[in-house]
């Protein structure tokens, strides 16, 4: 038996019985090649990836990082002392806490067989590609809203509650105390941003917005609410008549660039709140946050990605000959956690009694 030496460039060639020309000549019913269809799928995913960070509403909720952990200031009782001639001031310092961000792997196959591709109409394959993009968008949106409205912590590695919700009264981290506000308001570990209110009305919405304003967040604010509750929100909102107008309220002046993305605007004691209705949120729930712009680290949520994989959805190599039933495979790695400011989010359940419970996001 001959001894095999170094593996070099000649060993990258196709096996002797593989005909590269024949593989390239595998054509669809309309004459397109497998390579061209694969390229179309990749282009569709690239277009989706380019839109994820600026997706209306969802882009305003997130920033992205590839680190697994966050560290941030928490509230402490420090202050200045009156100076004396011989007195030495007590040493004081800031205090930090932190949490982890989860990450998960997701994949989705386009189950085309080689024989199917030879006979398939292009319209059928285009429908499959659109379905892949829709599923990827659904996964992205659902994970973002699930983390926003979730009051429970999540396990990361072997540590329970390593990924935490917004300020939850110390349920997941008893050491967390929101920092002192710019106006000097102090908070305790029992401070909670998961509320139960009895109705959707201006008093209750104002109370929810106050939970943001008291931590130094300034209007305009955004409200995420259930489309099924549109009738209740319609009694509160004001609707400018066209894009680009300046809406003047009694206490605020807000330049509105595009009214088509919002159901309307609510004038609260603490600023304008823009209402976004979505069918993904079930009836009887809403949330509020401050939008600092796409990608801003002050936004409510943080997307963790794997630096070895990169951002977004992409194709991984398929088995074109030996396993022809899995021709194309889309794959991604990401997770959604709360950002470094655990005060930039308020979640509300509408009920006559009881406490907040985490909803199921559609």
C-alpha positions as CSV (number, residue, x, y, z in Angstrom):
1,X,0.0,0.0,0.0
2,X,1.4,3.4,-1.0
3,X,2.2,5.9,1.8
4,X,0.5,9.2,1.5
5,X,2.6,12.3,2.3
6,X,1.7,15.9,2.5
7,X,-1.7,17.2,1.7
8,X,-1.2,20.0,-0.8
9,X,-3.2,22.0,-3.4
10,X,-3.7,19.1,-5.7
11,X,-5.8,17.4,-3.0
12,X,-8.4,20.2,-3.1
13,X,-9.6,18.9,-6.5
14,X,-12.9,17.2,-6.9
15,X,-12.9,13.4,-6.7
16,X,-12.2,11.7,-10.0
17,X,-15.8,10.6,-10.5
18,X,-17.3,14.0,-9.7
19,X,-18.1,16.0,-12.9
20,X,-17.9,19.7,-12.0
21,X,-19.5,20.5,-15.3
22,X,-22.4,18.2,-14.7
23,X,-23.0,19.7,-11.2
24,X,-23.0,23.2,-12.7
25,X,-25.4,22.0,-15.4
26,X,-28.1,21.0,-12.9
27,X,-30.8,23.3,-14.0
28,X,-34.2,24.2,-12.9
29,X,-37.2,24.0,-15.1
30,X,-36.7,27.6,-16.3
31,X,-33.0,27.0,-17.0
32,X,-31.5,28.6,-13.9
33,X,-28.6,26.8,-12.2
34,X,-28.2,25.7,-8.6
35,X,-25.4,28.2,-8.2
36,X,-27.7,31.1,-9.2
37,X,-30.5,30.0,-6.9
38,X,-28.0,29.7,-4.0
39,X,-26.8,33.2,-4.8
40,X,-30.4,34.5,-4.7
41,X,-30.9,33.0,-1.2
42,X,-27.7,34.6,0.0
43,X,-28.7,38.0,-1.4
44,X,-32.1,37.7,0.3
45,X,-30.4,37.0,3.6
46,X,-27.9,39.8,3.2
47,X,-30.8,42.2,2.5
48,X,-32.5,41.0,5.7
49,X,-29.3,41.4,7.7
50,X,-28.9,44.9,6.5
51,X,-32.3,45.8,7.7
52,X,-32.2,44.2,11.1
53,X,-30.5,47.0,13.0
54,X,-32.7,49.7,11.5
55,X,-36.0,47.7,11.4
56,X,-38.8,50.1,12.4
57,X,-39.4,50.0,16.1
58,X,-37.2,46.9,16.7
59,X,-34.0,48.8,15.8
60,X,-34.8,51.4,18.4
61,X,-34.9,48.7,21.2
62,X,-31.4,47.3,20.7
63,X,-27.7,47.7,20.5
64,X,-25.2,44.9,19.5
65,X,-22.1,43.5,21.2
66,X,-20.0,40.3,21.0
67,X,-19.0,40.2,24.7
68,X,-20.9,37.9,27.0
69,X,-21.1,40.3,30.0
70,X,-22.2,43.8,31.0
71,X,-21.0,45.9,33.9
72,X,-22.6,49.1,35.1
73,X,-23.0,51.6,38.0
74,X,-25.6,51.0,40.7
75,X,-26.8,53.3,43.4
76,X,-24.6,54.1,46.4
77,X,-25.0,56.6,49.3
78,X,-21.9,58.8,48.7
79,X,-21.6,62.6,49.1
80,X,-19.4,65.5,49.9
81,X,-18.5,66.5,53.5
82,X,-17.9,70.0,54.8
83,X,-14.1,70.6,54.8
84,X,-12.3,71.5,58.0
85,X,-8.7,72.6,58.6
86,X,-7.4,69.3,59.9
87,X,-10.1,66.9,59.0
88,X,-9.6,64.2,56.4
89,X,-12.6,63.3,54.2
90,X,-13.7,59.7,54.2
91,X,-12.8,57.8,51.1
92,X,-15.7,57.0,48.8
93,X,-16.1,55.2,45.5
94,X,-18.6,54.0,43.0
95,X,-20.1,50.6,42.9
96,X,-20.9,48.3,40.0
97,X,-22.9,45.3,39.2
98,X,-23.4,43.3,36.1
99,X,-25.1,40.5,34.3
100,X,-24.6,38.1,31.4
101,X,-26.2,38.0,27.9
102,X,-27.6,34.7,26.5
103,X,-26.8,33.3,23.1
104,X,-28.4,30.5,21.1
105,X,-27.9,28.7,17.8
106,X,-30.7,28.6,15.2
107,X,-30.8,26.9,11.8
108,X,-33.4,26.4,9.1
109,X,-33.1,24.1,6.1
110,X,-34.5,24.5,2.6
111,X,-35.3,20.9,1.9
112,X,-34.8,20.8,-1.9
113,X,-33.7,17.5,-3.5
114,X,-31.7,17.4,-6.6
115,X,-34.5,15.8,-8.5
116,X,-36.9,18.4,-7.3
117,X,-34.7,21.3,-8.4
118,X,-34.6,19.9,-11.9
119,X,-38.3,20.1,-12.2
120,X,-39.3,23.0,-9.9
121,X,-40.7,26.2,-11.3
122,X,-38.9,29.3,-10.2
123,X,-42.0,30.7,-8.6
124,X,-42.0,27.8,-6.2
125,X,-38.4,28.4,-5.2
126,X,-39.0,32.1,-4.8
127,X,-41.8,31.3,-2.4
128,X,-39.4,29.0,-0.4
129,X,-36.9,31.8,-0.3
130,X,-39.5,34.3,0.9
131,X,-40.6,31.9,3.5
132,X,-37.0,31.6,4.8
133,X,-36.7,35.4,5.1
134,X,-40.1,35.6,6.9
135,X,-39.1,33.0,9.4
136,X,-35.8,34.7,10.1
137,X,-37.6,38.1,10.6
138,X,-40.1,36.4,12.9
139,X,-37.3,34.8,15.0
140,X,-35.6,38.2,15.4
141,X,-38.7,40.1,16.3
142,X,-40.2,37.5,18.6
143,X,-37.0,37.1,20.6
144,X,-36.6,40.9,21.0
145,X,-40.2,41.4,22.3
146,X,-40.0,38.2,24.4
147,X,-37.0,39.5,26.3
148,X,-38.6,43.0,26.7
149,X,-41.7,41.7,28.4
150,X,-40.2,38.9,30.3
151,X,-39.9,39.4,34.1
152,X,-37.9,36.2,34.8
153,X,-34.2,35.9,34.6
154,X,-32.5,33.4,32.3
155,X,-29.8,30.8,32.8
156,X,-26.5,31.5,31.1
157,X,-24.0,28.7,31.2
158,X,-24.5,27.0,34.6
159,X,-25.6,30.2,36.4
160,X,-29.3,30.8,37.0
161,X,-30.7,34.3,36.5
162,X,-27.4,35.4,34.9
163,X,-29.5,37.2,32.3
164,X,-31.8,39.6,34.1
165,X,-34.9,41.6,33.3
166,X,-35.5,45.3,33.9
167,X,-35.6,46.5,37.5
168,X,-37.6,43.8,39.2
169,X,-37.5,44.7,42.9
170,X,-34.5,42.5,43.5
171,X,-36.1,39.2,42.4
172,X,-33.2,38.2,40.2
173,X,-30.4,40.2,41.7
174,X,-30.9,41.5,45.3
175,X,-27.7,43.7,45.0
176,X,-29.0,45.8,42.1
177,X,-30.1,49.4,43.1
178,X,-30.9,51.9,40.3
179,X,-28.4,54.8,40.3
180,X,-29.5,58.2,41.7
181,X,-31.4,60.2,39.1
182,X,-29.9,63.5,37.6
183,X,-32.5,65.3,39.8
184,X,-31.3,63.7,43.0
185,X,-34.0,61.0,43.4
186,X,-32.7,57.9,45.1
187,X,-34.0,54.3,44.8
188,X,-33.9,51.1,46.7
189,X,-33.4,47.4,45.6
190,X,-37.2,47.0,45.8
191,X,-37.7,49.4,42.9
192,X,-39.9,47.5,40.3
193,X,-40.6,48.2,36.6
194,X,-43.2,45.4,36.2
195,X,-46.6,46.8,37.0
196,X,-50.2,45.7,37.1
197,X,-52.8,48.4,36.3
198,X,-56.6,48.2,36.2
199,X,-57.2,49.9,32.8
200,X,-55.7,51.7,29.9
201,X,-56.2,55.3,30.7
202,X,-54.2,58.5,30.8
203,X,-53.5,58.3,34.6
204,X,-52.1,54.8,34.3
205,X,-50.0,55.5,31.2
206,X,-48.6,58.7,32.9
207,X,-47.6,56.6,35.9
208,X,-45.8,54.1,33.6
209,X,-44.0,57.0,31.8
210,X,-43.0,58.4,35.2
211,X,-41.1,55.2,35.9
212,X,-38.8,56.2,32.9
213,X,-38.7,60.0,33.5
214,X,-37.7,59.6,37.2
215,X,-34.4,57.9,36.1
216,X,-33.4,60.7,33.8
217,X,-35.0,59.5,30.5
218,X,-36.6,62.4,28.6
219,X,-39.4,62.4,26.1
220,X,-40.5,61.5,23.5
221,X,-41.1,58.0,24.8
222,X,-42.3,54.9,22.9
223,X,-45.2,52.6,23.9
224,X,-45.4,49.0,22.6
225,X,-49.0,47.8,22.9
226,X,-51.3,45.1,21.6
227,X,-53.1,45.8,18.3
228,X,-56.1,43.9,19.8
229,X,-56.4,46.9,22.3
230,X,-56.5,49.5,19.5
231,X,-60.0,50.7,20.6
232,X,-58.8,51.5,24.1
233,X,-55.7,53.3,22.9
234,X,-57.8,55.3,20.4
235,X,-59.4,57.1,23.2
236,X,-56.1,58.5,24.4
237,X,-54.1,59.3,21.2
238,X,-53.9,62.4,19.1
239,X,-53.1,62.0,15.4
240,X,-51.3,64.6,13.4
241,X,-52.7,64.7,9.8
242,X,-49.5,64.3,7.8
243,X,-45.8,63.5,8.0
244,X,-43.4,66.4,8.8
245,X,-45.8,68.6,10.7
246,X,-44.9,70.1,14.1
247,X,-47.3,68.9,16.7
248,X,-47.7,71.4,19.6
249,X,-49.0,70.1,22.9
250,X,-49.6,72.0,26.1
251,X,-46.3,70.9,27.6
252,X,-44.2,69.7,24.7
253,X,-43.3,70.5,21.1
254,X,-42.3,67.4,19.2
255,X,-41.2,67.5,15.5
256,X,-42.7,64.4,14.0
257,X,-40.8,63.0,11.0
258,X,-43.1,60.2,10.1
259,X,-46.5,59.5,11.6
260,X,-47.1,56.3,9.5
261,X,-45.1,54.2,12.0
262,X,-47.2,55.0,15.0
263,X,-50.9,54.6,15.9
264,X,-50.8,58.1,17.5
265,X,-49.3,60.2,20.3
266,X,-50.3,60.6,23.9
267,X,-49.6,63.8,25.9
268,X,-48.5,62.9,29.4
269,X,-47.2,65.1,32.3
270,X,-43.7,63.9,31.4
271,X,-43.6,64.2,27.7
272,X,-45.0,62.9,24.5
273,X,-45.4,59.1,24.2
274,X,-45.6,57.5,20.7
275,X,-47.9,54.5,20.5
276,X,-46.8,51.5,18.4
277,X,-49.4,48.7,18.1
278,X,-48.3,45.2,17.1
279,X,-50.2,41.9,16.9
280,X,-47.2,40.1,18.5
281,X,-48.2,41.5,21.9
282,X,-51.3,39.9,23.5
283,X,-54.3,41.9,24.6
284,X,-53.9,43.4,28.1
285,X,-50.2,44.2,28.0
286,X,-48.1,47.2,27.0
287,X,-44.6,48.4,27.6
288,X,-42.8,51.8,27.5
289,X,-39.2,52.8,26.8
290,X,-36.9,55.6,25.7
291,X,-35.6,55.3,22.1
292,X,-32.0,56.7,21.9
293,X,-31.7,55.7,18.2
294,X,-30.6,52.5,16.5
295,X,-27.5,50.9,18.0
296,X,-27.3,53.3,21.0
297,X,-26.0,51.4,24.1
298,X,-28.6,53.3,26.2
299,X,-31.4,51.4,24.4
300,X,-33.4,48.9,26.5
301,X,-32.0,45.6,25.0
302,X,-28.7,44.2,23.9
303,X,-28.1,41.7,21.2
304,X,-25.2,39.3,21.8
305,X,-23.5,37.8,18.7
306,X,-20.7,35.2,18.3
307,X,-17.6,37.1,17.0
308,X,-16.5,33.9,15.2
309,X,-19.8,33.7,13.3
310,X,-20.7,37.3,12.8
311,X,-24.0,39.2,12.7
312,X,-27.2,38.0,11.1
313,X,-28.4,35.0,9.1
314,X,-26.1,33.3,6.5
315,X,-25.9,30.1,4.6
316,X,-23.6,27.2,5.6
317,X,-22.2,24.7,3.1
318,X,-24.8,22.1,2.1
319,X,-24.2,18.5,1.0
320,X,-24.8,18.6,-2.8
321,X,-24.2,14.9,-3.6
322,X,-24.2,12.5,-0.7
323,X,-27.1,14.2,1.1
324,X,-29.2,15.8,-1.6
325,X,-32.2,16.4,0.6
326,X,-30.5,19.2,2.5
327,X,-29.3,21.5,-0.2
328,X,-29.2,24.8,1.6
329,X,-29.0,25.5,5.3
330,X,-29.4,29.0,6.9
331,X,-27.8,29.5,10.3
332,X,-27.4,32.2,13.0
333,X,-26.2,32.7,16.5
334,X,-27.5,35.4,18.7
335,X,-29.2,36.1,22.0
336,X,-31.2,39.0,23.5
337,X,-30.7,40.4,27.0
338,X,-31.4,43.6,28.9
339,X,-28.9,46.4,28.3
340,X,-26.7,48.1,30.9
341,X,-29.5,50.5,31.9
342,X,-32.1,48.3,33.6
343,X,-34.4,51.3,34.1
344,X,-35.1,51.9,30.4
345,X,-38.1,49.7,30.2
346,X,-41.5,49.4,32.0
347,X,-43.9,46.5,31.4
348,X,-47.6,46.6,32.3
349,X,-50.3,44.0,32.6
350,X,-53.9,45.2,32.6
351,X,-55.9,43.3,35.1
352,X,-58.3,44.1,38.0
353,X,-56.1,42.3,40.5
354,X,-52.9,40.3,40.9
355,X,-49.4,40.9,39.8
356,X,-47.6,41.2,36.5
357,X,-47.1,37.9,34.6
358,X,-44.9,37.4,31.5
359,X,-47.0,37.3,28.3
360,X,-46.5,34.9,25.4
361,X,-45.2,36.8,22.3
362,X,-46.7,35.6,19.0
